[in-house]
Amino acid sequence: MSDHPGTSDTPDPLDGFDEIIDAETTRDPDLAVIEAGSRTLRTQGGLSQADVPTRPEDPEVDKALREVEAELATRWGETKLEPSVSRISALMDVLGEPQRSYPSIHITGTNGKTSTARMIEALLGAFELRTGRYTSPHVQSITERISLDGAPVSAERFIETYQDIKPYVEMVDGQQEYRLSFFEVLTGMAYAAFADAPVDVAVVEVGMGGSWDATNVIDGDVAVITPIDLDHTDRLGETPAEIAGEKGGIIKQDATVILAQQPVDAAQVLLKKAVEVDATVAREGLEFGVVARQVAVGGQLVTLRGLGGEYPELYLPLHGAHQAHNAAVALAAVEAFFGVGAQRAESLDIDTVRKAFAAVSSPGRLEVVRRSPTVVLDAAHNPAGARVTAEAVQEAFDFSRLIGVVGASGDKNVRGLLEAFEPIFAEIVVTQNSTPRAMDADELAAIAVEVFGEERVQVEPRLPDALEAAITLAEEEGEFAGGGVLVTGSVITVGEARLLLGKG
């Protein structure tokens, strides 16, 4: 925690920021990516209804929502792509370009997008702006993806929005070589819902990549690029630089780019893109950054250096150095949106910023859903995210023995994910979720045996059995011994486990 300025014997806080700058610019870029990853930590169990909605209580509404979900499921899933914005552009055209009716903050990157989007949303809302937020994937309910005023839209509004745009979707389907995909239709729904609300600003997370992502029919006034690492390499590229080339597609003419810590080759590509379109760049570790952080009860106290000055002693109810970095990125993005550092020199109101950060949450990211033994859910699904999760678990929890439950998707770097967790898992129970994308439990087990050794691996193809087995293993330590369970590997696995454990 930084000292308060104002007395003659108190160090100038800017001196500390200079040290941070030096550290940020000389540290290993891969370590920087790990530290600024995607996992969100909440040590309190449970989330509010606004965070993760349950099924509608009204049977008729629930039936109507299931019908919408079934219709959407007939379309290409989120992993089947034809890299083009032609279909979504055609839909926006027939809808009257709803995405042009409000300013936007556009977010891409490999890890940290959703947590950063939630922080940006909280800050904008605290300054009394009406927000729309579009994120993916969802933990339990499809309605989570489209939020207004900080809460997912109701099932009724989701259904109504779908029915409103359905005739236009079918019109575009008939004109294109391929029908609109699941993600493209949801993107159209979000943009239409934001225009109908109407919102003052939209906070939009890309689905994959950037340049040809369906969300990229907006011209974001602020483009946020969270840390880039290797993921979706079959579609985005095999190096950070190649992936940055795709993600840099969200940087538009005259925009402001908020750049988190990046591998050097990725940063070079992004900076070159910014120059080409005459965008202004703010870089973490130079124009803004984390000055200090101190572990606190239920989270941490952070001092951030923003574009307009220093923001001391902000309480963030999330653990881990990576979340402090995400907070710095979010703060800089909101400052840029308000013109701080460009049109105005003063910082944002500190009390409002404090209020916003203190209210931040992120479902399904190191979320405690049971005690005795403690069961934690986290949606880490790639090696960089898993390394960040492993580090945050050790900082925030005092487990004497941690059992892992892992169900992963077959298109991910599963070996890298398991290797990141190997140092913290005493034993691992491998399983699979209910979707076609899930890696077969026996196939996953074969990789796990190579990483952990046969004696530390148990196979339970059904997730309910895997949870029961892991809890039993954790209980072997005794009631007060501090055993715990971490369920991870996929957002889908986490969502299904959350339901099984009585959350939602």
C-alpha positions in Angstrom: 0.0 0.0 0.0 1.4 3.4 -0.9 1.9 6.1 1.7 -0.4 9.1 1.7 1.2 12.2 0.1 1.1 15.6 1.8 3.8 15.6 4.5 7.4 16.6 4.1 8.8 13.3 5.2 6.5 11.2 3.0 8.0 9.8 -0.2 6.7 11.1 -3.5 4.4 8.4 -4.9 5.7 9.2 -8.4 9.1 7.8 -7.3 7.5 4.5 -6.7 5.8 4.6 -10.1 9.2 5.2 -11.8 10.4 1.9 -10.2 7.3 0.1 -11.5 8.0 1.4 -15.0 11.5 0.1 -14.8 10.4 -3.3 -13.6 7.6 -3.5 -16.2 9.8 -2.7 -19.1 12.7 -5.0 -18.2 10.8 -8.1 -16.9 10.4 -11.2 -19.0 7.4 -10.6 -21.4 6.1 -14.2 -20.9 6.0 -13.6 -17.2 4.2 -10.4 -17.8 1.5 -12.3 -19.7 1.1 -14.8 -16.9 0.8 -12.1 -14.3 -1.8 -10.3 -16.2 -3.9 -13.3 -17.1 -7.6 -13.9 -17.0 -8.6 -15.6 -13.7 -10.8 -13.8 -11.3 -10.7 -14.7 -7.6 -13.5 -14.4 -5.1 -13.0 -16.0 -1.7 -16.6 -15.4 -0.6 -19.0 -18.2 -1.6 -21.9 -17.5 -3.8 -23.0 -14.8 -6.3 -26.0 -12.6 -6.6 -28.9 -13.3 -8.9 -27.7 -10.4 -11.1 -24.4 -12.2 -11.7 -25.7 -15.7 -12.7 -29.4 -15.9 -13.5 -31.3 -19.1 -12.9 -34.0 -20.6 -15.2 -37.2 -18.5 -15.3 -39.7 -19.4 -12.6 -42.7 -18.9 -15.0 -43.1 -22.2 -16.9 -44.3 -20.4 -20.0 -41.3 -18.1 -20.1 -39.0 -21.0 -19.5 -40.6 -22.9 -22.4 -40.2 -19.9 -24.7 -36.5 -19.4 -23.7 -35.8 -23.1 -24.3 -37.4 -22.7 -27.8 -35.1 -19.8 -28.5 -32.1 -21.8 -27.3 -33.1 -24.7 -29.5 -33.4 -22.5 -32.5 -30.0 -21.0 -31.9 -28.5 -24.4 -31.4 -29.4 -25.3 -35.0 -26.8 -22.8 -36.2 -23.1 -23.1 -36.4 -21.6 -23.3 -33.0 -18.9 -20.9 -31.7 -16.0 -23.2 -32.8 -17.2 -23.4 -36.5 -16.2 -20.3 -38.2 -16.0 -18.7 -41.7 -13.7 -15.8 -41.1 -15.8 -12.9 -42.4 -17.9 -10.0 -41.2 -20.1 -10.1 -44.3 -23.0 -11.8 -42.7 -23.1 -9.7 -39.5 -22.6 -6.6 -41.6 -25.6 -7.6 -43.7 -27.7 -8.1 -40.6 -26.7 -4.7 -39.2 -27.6 -3.1 -42.5 -31.2 -4.5 -42.5 -31.5 -3.6 -38.8 -30.6 0.0 -39.5 -27.1 -0.1 -38.1 -28.0 -0.2 -34.4 -24.3 -0.4 -33.3 -23.8 3.1 -34.6 -26.2 4.7 -32.1 -23.8 4.6 -29.1 -20.1 4.8 -28.4 -18.3 1.6 -27.7 -15.3 0.2 -25.8 -14.0 -2.9 -27.6 -12.0 -5.5 -25.8 -9.8 -8.3 -27.2 -6.8 -10.4 -26.0 -6.3 -14.0 -24.9 -6.9 -13.8 -21.2 -8.6 -11.2 -18.9 -11.3 -10.0 -21.3 -14.4 -10.7 -19.2 -12.9 -9.6 -15.9 -11.7 -6.4 -17.5 -15.1 -5.8 -19.2 -16.8 -6.2 -15.9 -14.5 -3.7 -14.3 -15.0 -1.2 -17.1 -18.8 -1.7 -16.8 -18.6 -1.1 -13.0 -16.6 2.1 -13.4 -18.9 3.5 -16.1 -22.0 2.7 -14.1 -20.6 4.4 -11.1 -20.3 7.5 -13.1 -24.0 7.2 -13.9 -23.7 6.1 -17.5 -26.2 3.5 -18.8 -24.1 0.5 -20.0 -24.6 -2.4 -22.2 -22.1 -5.3 -21.9 -21.6 -8.2 -24.3 -19.4 -11.0 -23.2 -18.9 -14.7 -23.9 -19.1 -17.5 -23.2 -21.7 -17.8 -20.4 -21.3 -19.8 -17.2 -24.9 -21.1 -16.8 -27.5 -19.0 -18.7 -27.3 -17.7 -22.2 -28.9 -14.5 -21.0 -25.6 -13.7 -19.1 -24.0 -12.6 -22.4 -26.1 -9.5 -22.8 -26.2 -7.1 -19.8 -27.9 -3.8 -19.3 -27.0 -1.5 -16.3 -24.7 -4.2 -14.9 -27.1 -7.1 -14.9 -28.0 -9.8 -17.4 -31.2 -9.0 -19.4 -34.3 -10.8 -18.2 -35.4 -14.0 -20.0 -38.4 -12.1 -21.2 -36.3 -9.3 -22.7 -33.9 -11.9 -24.3 -36.8 -13.7 -25.9 -38.4 -10.4 -27.1 -35.1 -9.3 -28.6 -34.7 -12.6 -30.5 -38.3 -12.4 -31.8 -37.8 -8.8 -32.9 -34.7 -9.6 -35.1 -35.7 -13.1 -36.2 -37.4 -12.0 -39.5 -34.3 -10.0 -40.4 -32.0 -12.9 -39.5 -34.0 -15.2 -41.8 -33.8 -12.5 -44.5 -30.0 -12.4 -44.3 -29.8 -16.2 -44.1 -31.5 -16.4 -47.5 -29.1 -14.0 -49.1 -25.8 -15.4 -47.8 -23.8 -18.5 -48.8 -23.9 -19.6 -45.1 -26.6 -18.9 -42.5 -25.7 -16.6 -39.6 -23.9 -18.5 -36.8 -25.0 -18.8 -33.2 -22.5 -16.1 -32.2 -23.5 -13.8 -35.0 -27.1 -13.9 -34.1 -26.3 -13.2 -30.4 -24.1 -10.3 -31.4 -27.0 -8.9 -33.5 -29.3 -9.3 -30.5 -26.9 -7.5 -28.2 -26.4 -4.5 -30.5 -30.1 -4.3 -31.1 -30.9 -4.5 -27.4 -28.3 -1.8 -26.6 -29.9 0.6 -29.2 -33.4 -0.1 -27.9 -32.5 0.5 -24.3 -30.8 2.9 -25.2 -27.4 2.7 -23.6 -24.8 5.5 -23.2 -21.9 3.2 -23.9 -21.4 -0.4 -24.9 -18.6 -2.6 -23.5 -18.0 -5.3 -26.0 -15.8 -8.4 -25.7 -14.7 -10.1 -28.9 -15.6 -13.8 -29.3 -12.4 -14.8 -31.0 -9.6 -12.8 -32.7 -10.6 -9.4 -33.7 -10.4 -8.4 -37.4 -13.1 -10.9 -38.6 -14.9 -11.4 -35.3 -18.6 -10.8 -35.5 -18.4 -8.0 -32.9 -16.0 -6.0 -35.2 -18.8 -4.1 -37.0 -18.4 -1.4 -34.2 -15.9 1.4 -34.3 -14.7 1.4 -30.7 -13.7 4.8 -29.5 -11.4 2.9 -27.1 -9.8 -0.4 -28.1 -8.5 -2.5 -25.1 -6.0 -5.3 -25.7 -5.5 -7.6 -22.7 -2.5 -9.9 -22.6 -2.0 -12.1 -25.7 -0.8 -15.7 -25.5 -1.1 -18.8 -27.6 -4.8 -20.0 -27.9 -6.9 -20.9 -30.9 -3.6 -21.3 -32.8 -5.3 -23.2 -35.6 -7.4 -20.1 -36.4 -5.4 -17.1 -35.2 -1.8 -18.0 -35.7 1.0 -19.9 -34.1 3.0 -17.0 -32.6 2.0 -14.1 -30.4 2.8 -11.8 -33.3 0.5 -13.6 -35.7 -2.3 -13.6 -33.1 -1.7 -9.9 -32.4 -2.2 -9.3 -36.1 -5.7 -10.7 -35.9 -6.6 -9.1 -32.6 -5.2 -5.7 -33.7 -8.1 -5.6 -36.2 -10.3 -3.9 -33.6 -8.0 -0.8 -33.6 -9.8 1.8 -35.7 -9.0 5.2 -37.1 -8.3 7.8 -34.4 -9.2 5.4 -31.6 -7.4 5.3 -28.2 -5.6 1.9 -27.6 -5.2 0.7 -24.1 -2.4 -1.9 -24.2 -1.8 -4.3 -21.4 1.6 -5.9 -20.9 2.4 -8.0 -24.1 5.1 -10.3 -25.4 7.6 -8.1 -27.3 6.7 -9.4 -30.8 3.0 -8.9 -30.1 3.5 -5.4 -28.9 5.4 -4.5 -32.0 2.6 -5.6 -34.3 0.0 -3.8 -32.2 2.0 -0.5 -32.1 2.5 -0.7 -35.9 -1.2 -1.1 -36.4 -1.9 1.9 -34.2 0.5 4.1 -36.2 -1.2 3.0 -39.5 -4.6 4.2 -38.4 -3.4 7.2 -36.4 -4.5 5.8 -33.1 -3.3 7.0 -29.7 -1.6 4.4 -27.5 -1.4 4.1 -23.7 0.9 1.3 -22.5 0.8 -0.5 -19.2 4.0 0.1 -17.4 4.6 3.4 -19.1 1.5 5.7 -19.4 -0.3 3.8 -16.7 0.2 0.8 -14.3 0.1 -0.8 -10.9 2.1 1.2 -8.3 1.5 -1.0 -5.3 -0.7 -3.8 -4.1 -1.2 -5.4 -0.7 -3.2 -8.5 0.2 -6.3 -7.6 2.2 -9.2 -9.5 3.7 -11.4 -10.8 0.8 -9.1 -9.2 -1.8 -6.4 -6.6 -2.1 -5.6 -2.9 -1.7 -4.1 -1.5 -4.9 -2.7 1.9 -5.9 -3.0 2.5 -9.6 -1.3 5.1 -11.8 -3.9 6.2 -14.4 -3.6 8.5 -17.4 -4.7 11.5 -15.2 -2.8 10.8 -12.0 -2.6 8.4 -9.0 -5.5 6.5 -7.4 -4.4 5.4 -4.0 -5.7 2.6 -1.8 -8.5 1.1 -4.0 -10.1 -2.0 -2.5 -10.5 -4.7 -5.1 -12.5 -7.8 -3.9 -10.4 -10.0 -6.2 -7.1 -11.7 -5.5 -3.8 -12.0 -7.5 -1.4 -9.6 -9.1 -3.1 -10.3 -12.5 -6.3 -8.7 -11.2 -4.5 -5.6 -10.2 -3.1 -5.4 -13.7 -6.7 -5.9 -15.1 -7.9 -3.1 -12.9 -5.2 -0.8 -14.2 -6.2 -1.6 -17.8 -9.9 -1.0 -17.0 -9.2 2.3 -15.3 -7.1 3.6 -18.2 -9.8 2.5 -20.6 -12.5 4.5 -18.8 -10.2 7.5 -18.4 -9.6 7.4 -22.1 -13.3 7.2 -22.8 -13.8 10.4 -20.7 -10.9 12.1 -22.4 -8.5 12.1 -19.5 -5.0 12.6 -20.7 -6.2 14.1 -24.0 -9.0 16.7 -23.5 -8.6 16.9 -19.7 -5.7 16.6 -17.3 -7.5 15.9 -14.0 -8.1 12.4 -12.8 -11.5 10.8 -12.2 -13.3 11.3 -8.9 -11.4 9.0 -6.5 -14.5 8.2 -4.3 -16.5 7.1 -7.4 -13.6 4.9 -8.6 -13.3 3.3 -5.1 -17.0 2.6 -5.0 -16.9 1.0 -8.5 -13.9 -1.3 -7.9 -15.2 -2.4 -4.5 -18.4 -3.8 -6.2 -16.6 -5.8 -9.0 -17.4 -9.5 -9.3 -16.8 -12.2 -12.0 -18.7 -15.4 -11.9 -17.1 -18.8 -12.3 -13.6 -17.6 -11.6 -12.2 -19.0 -8.4 -15.6 -19.0 -6.9 -16.2 -20.8 -3.6 -19.4 -22.8 -3.8 -19.0 -25.1 -0.8 -17.2 -25.3 2.6 -15.8 -28.3 4.5 -14.2 -29.2 2.3 -13.9 -26.0 0.3 -14.8 -26.4 -3.4 -13.7 -23.7 -5.8 -14.7 -23.3 -9.4 -12.4 -21.6 -12.0 -12.8 -21.4 -15.8 -9.1 -21.6 -16.7 -8.9 -23.3 -20.1 -5.5 -22.5 -21.5 -1.9 -22.8 -20.1 -1.5 -19.0 -19.4 -4.8 -18.9 -17.6 -4.0 -22.0 -15.6 -0.6 -20.7 -14.5 -2.3 -17.5 -13.2 -5.0 -19.6 -11.4 -2.4 -21.8 -9.8 -0.5 -18.7 -8.5 -3.7 -17.0 -7.2 -4.9 -20.2 -5.4 -1.6 -20.3 -3.5 -1.9 -16.7 -2.6 -5.5 -16.7 -1.5 -6.1 -20.1 0.0 -4.2 -22.1 2.6 -5.0 -25.6 1.4 -2.9 -28.3 2.9 -4.0 -30.7 0.1 -5.7 -29.7 -3.1 -7.6 -32.1 -5.4 -8.2 -31.1 -9.0 -11.3 -31.9 -11.1 -10.5 -31.2 -14.7 -12.8 -31.5 -17.7 -11.3 -29.8 -20.8 -12.3 -29.1 -24.4 -10.6 -31.2 -27.1 -9.4 -28.3 -29.1 -7.2 -26.8 -26.3 -3.6 -27.3 -25.2 -4.6 -29.8 -22.5 -1.0 -30.9 -21.7 0.0 -27.3 -21.1 -3.0 -26.8 -18.9 -2.3 -29.9 -16.8 1.4 -29.0 -16.5 0.5 -25.6 -15.0 -1.7 -27.3 -12.3 0.7 -30.2 -11.5 2.7 -28.4 -8.8 -0.5 -27.5 -6.8 -2.6 -30.7 -7.2 -2.0 -33.5 -4.8 -4.3 -35.7 -7.0 -6.4 -35.1 -10.0 -9.8 -36.5 -11.1 -10.3 -36.3 -14.8 -13.8 -36.1 -16.2 -15.7 -34.6 -19.1 -18.7 -32.2 -19.5 -21.8 -32.9 -21.5 -21.0 -31.1 -24.7 -19.6 -32.5 -28.0 -16.5 -30.3 -27.6 -15.4 -32.1 -24.4 -12.3 -34.2 -24.5 -13.0 -37.9 -23.8 -12.2 -38.6 -20.1 -10.0 -41.6 -21.0 -8.0 -39.5 -23.6 -7.6 -36.8 -21.0 -6.5 -39.4 -18.4 -3.8 -40.7 -20.7 -2.2 -37.2 -20.9 -2.8 -36.7 -17.1 -0.9 -39.9 -16.3 2.1 -38.6 -18.3 2.1 -35.4 -16.4 1.1 -36.5 -12.8 2.0 -40.2 -12.7 -0.6 -43.0 -12.6 -0.9 -43.0 -8.8 -2.2 -39.4 -8.7 -4.8 -39.8 -11.5 -8.4 -41.0 -11.1 -10.9 -41.2 -14.0 -14.6 -40.5 -13.5 -16.3 -39.9 -16.9 -19.5 -38.5 -15.3 -19.0 -35.0 -13.7 -21.3 -35.8 -10.7 -19.1 -38.9 -9.9 -15.9 -36.8 -10.4 -17.1 -34.2 -7.9 -18.1 -36.8 -5.3 -14.7 -38.6 -5.7 -12.7 -35.3 -5.3 -14.7 -34.3 -2.3 -14.1 -37.7 -0.7 -10.3 -37.4 -1.4 -10.2 -33.9 0.1 -12.1 -35.2 3.2 -9.5 -37.8 3.8 -7.4 -35.1 5.4 -10.0 -34.7 8.2 -12.6 -32.0 8.9 -10.1 -29.3 10.0 -7.1 -30.3 7.9 -7.6 -27.8 5.1 -8.2 -30.1 2.1 -9.8 -28.4 -0.9 -11.2 -29.1 -4.4 -10.6 -27.0 -7.6 -12.9 -27.6 -10.5 -11.4 -26.3 -13.7 -10.5 -26.8 -17.4 -13.5 -25.3 -19.2 -16.2 -22.7 -18.7 -18.7 -25.4 -19.6 -17.4 -27.8 -16.9 -17.5 -25.0 -14.3 -21.1 -24.1 -15.3 -22.3 -27.7 -15.0 -20.5 -28.2 -11.7 -22.0 -25.0 -10.4 -25.5 -26.4 -11.1 -24.7 -29.8 -9.5 -23.4 -28.0 -6.4 -26.6 -26.1 -6.0 -25.7 -22.7 -7.4 -28.4 -21.7 -9.8 
